Amino acid sequence: MSRRAAIIGGNRTPFVRAGRRYAQASAQDLLVAALDGLVARYGLAGERLGEVVAGAVLKHSRDLNLTREAVLSTALDPATPAYDVQQACATGLETAVLVANKIALGQVEAGIAGGTDSASDAPLAVDDGLRRVLLDLSRARTPGARLAALARLRPGQLRPVPPRNAEARTGLSMGEHAARTALEFSVTRRAQDELALASHQKLAAAYERGFFDDLLTPYLGVRRDDVLRPDTTLEKLAALEPVFGRDLPGEATMTAGNSTPLTDGAAVVLLASDEWAAARRLPVLAHLVDAETAAVDHVHGAGLLTAPVVAAPRLLQRHGLSLADFDLVEVHEAFASTVLATLAAWEADGLGTVPSDRLNVTGSSLATGHPFAATGARLLATTAKLLHERGGGRALISVCAAGGQGIVAIVEA
C-alpha cells in the first residue's frame, strides 16, 4: 500500500535571538507552545494521532523523552505515541519524512512532525575531571573515601564548559567550514549581503500581507521574529566586520549580517492521509512527495554544508526533473554563502538555475532565525501554504546540516 502524505498546515512560535524574550523558556516549553497552537487551529483536542515526532539539537539530560513529555502537556490524547529524532539542522524536515513514510505505508493516518531548540537554555557540561570526582563522591561510603575524592578537585575544574560550536572531527565551527566553501566557490561579500537583504525584505513583506497569520502563534508576548530587520540596507550590511574566514587567504566575507544568529523557537507541521483530512473537513495544502538524504566527507575536504549538492541530483534524477520544473525553491539560509555555493554547484552539475523570484520567496533563516531542529518544519509549512496560494505547483526544499549531512524534499500541490 502506498499513498502520498498530505500537508494540512503548520504552526510555530516566533523565532527570537538567544538570550532575549525566551531566555527563561526551555526547548520543551517552546515545543509545547507550537503544539498547542497547532492543536487549537485544527481542532485536535482529544485526538489520538498515529505519532508525534520531533527533536532538538541542544538537549539536556532531562530532555531524554522530550517529545513525549511535550505531547503529555498538550490537549492531544495522551495515548498518542511520540519519539525524538536528531539530525542536526535537518531534524525538522527528517521528522516530517518519517511521519509521511508511515502515512504512505498505511501504518498511521495522521501525525505531527517538527523540532525545537533553545540556544538560551543550552546545556552546560562540567570538566571531565570534576565529573569523575562527583561520580566518585556519590559512590563513596565512608568519610575517608569522600575526602579522598574531594582532594582531587582543582580550581580550574570548577568552571562550566559551554556547548561546543565546532565539528568534533575537525575542530572548526560551521561558520569556519562555510567560509572555506565560500572561498572554493568564489562567493563574494556583495552577493552574500544582497541575499541577506532580500531575505529581510521578503520576510517583512510576507508579514505585512498577513501570510503568517495562520502559521504562527504568539508566545510570551512575542508576535514576530525578532531577527527580522525590515529597515536594514545594503550599506548597513556592508559596514559589518567579518567574523568567519579571517585566517584564510583573500578577503573575509562572512559577517553577522549574512550569517544566522543563535535562535530560540519551535515549529511543527500536521501531516495526514487525504482520507483522514477529508473526514475532518480539513484542507490539504500540498503533499510531501519524496525526499533524499546525503552525507559528504567533510573531514577530508568536502564542504561541511554541501550535502544537498549531492542529495538533489539523486532525488531529481529519480523523478526525471530539473530545477526548471520547480515553481519554488527553498534553500535553508544557514549562511548566505551556503545558499550561493549550493546554487552554483547545482548549476555546475547541470541541474539548472533558480531565478531569484522563485528562491525563498517569503525570506528564510537569515531574517527568520534558525532554531536548529525547528527550521525544517518551518520550511515545509511555509512551502505548502505558498503552493496552495498559487493554486498548485511543485517546490524543492533543501536543508544542510552539521556533520556533513543534508536533506532535500519535493512538495507538490
HELIX and SHEET records of a PDB file:
HELIX    1   1 ALA A   27  ARG A   41  1                                  15    
HELIX    2   2 SER A   61  ASP A   63  5                                   3    
HELIX    3   3 LEU A   66  LEU A   72  1                                   7    
HELIX    4   4 ALA A   88  ALA A   90  5                                   3    
HELIX    5   5 THR A   91  ALA A  104  1                                  14    
HELIX    6   6 ASP A  128  ARG A  139  1                                  12    
HELIX    7   7 PRO A  143  LEU A  150  1                                   8    
HELIX    8   8 PRO A  155  LEU A  158  5                                   4    
HELIX    9   9 MET A  174  GLU A  184  1                                  11    
HELIX   10  10 ARG A  189  GLU A  208  1                                  20    
HELIX   11  11 LEU A  234  ALA A  238  1                                   5    
HELIX   12  12 ASP A  274  ALA A  279  1                                   6    
HELIX   13  13 HIS A  298  HIS A  300  5                                   3    
HELIX   14  14 ALA A  307  HIS A  319  1                                  13    
HELIX   15  15 LEU A  323  ASP A  325  5                                   3    
HELIX   16  16 ALA A  336  ALA A  348  1                                  13    
HELIX   17  17 SER A  356  ARG A  358  5                                   3    
HELIX   18  18 SER A  365  THR A  368  1                                   4    
HELIX   19  19 PHE A  372  ALA A  374  5                                   3    
HELIX   20  20 THR A  375  ARG A  390  1                                  16    
SHEET    1   A 7 VAL A  16  ARG A  17  0                                        
SHEET    2   A 7 THR A 263  ALA A 272 -1                                        
SHEET    3   A 7 ALA A   5  ARG A  12 -1                                        
SHEET    4   A 7 ALA A 286  ALA A 295 -1                                        
SHEET    5   A 7 GLN A 405  GLU A 412 -1                                        
SHEET    6   A 7 ARG A 394  ALA A 401 -1                                        
SHEET    7   A 7 LEU A 328  VAL A 331  1                                        
SHEET    1   B 5 VAL A  16  ARG A  17  0                                        
SHEET    2   B 5 THR A 263  ALA A 272 -1                                        
SHEET    3   B 5 ALA A 110  SER A 118 -1                                        
SHEET    4   B 5 GLU A  51  ALA A  54  1                                        
SHEET    5   B 5 ALA A  82  ASP A  84  1                                        
SHEET    1   C 2 ALA A 125  VAL A 126  0                                        
SHEET    2   C 2 PRO A 160  VAL A 161 -1                                        
SHEET    1   D 2 PRO A 242  PHE A 244  0                                        
SHEET    2   D 2 MET A 254  THR A 255 -1                                        
END                                                                             
